[in-house]
Amino acid sequence: MSAFLARNTETLLDIAADVIQLLKSSNATVGVAESLTAGGVMVALTSVPGASAVFLGGVVSYATPLKQTLLSVDATLIAKEGVIHEEVASQMAEGARRITTHDDAPPTTWGVGTTGVAGPDKQDGKAVGTVYIGIASPTGSKAFGPFNFPGTRERIREATVMEALARLREELMKARQA
């Protein structure tokens, strides 16, 4: 039996519930760092009953200086590439793990980072809809993207939240099989 149910049409809550179940079953935890999604990933995760057992917290780092000071995203990288970049997403995910780790517990197991352009204007030379998602674990971090989500600002943000949680679920499944 798979750890999550195969569905023809998945909702955001379905994916978030799968993530929470996978985290619980592997005694893992997650922290989140969001930019364009402005807390949407955290809202989705905490909509699942029992999420507090595995969701430790997160930060909305909408402003570039917060990515640097709170999440330790490399200033040189930002100066060279801008904040809409795969390595920025990875560093945000790593920062999410770090900032949600506290003295009384083991390090946060997983981190998620989202960065991109929801519009209405392009940013750092990147088109509206360009998104990167970072996932960090104890074995390292990786970025997914660029995604080019179409639609309105809200649709781009919704698509990013859904994709971030789907990618986290995928990585949790891979880690389980390792």
Disulfide bonds with the S-S distance in Angstrom:
none
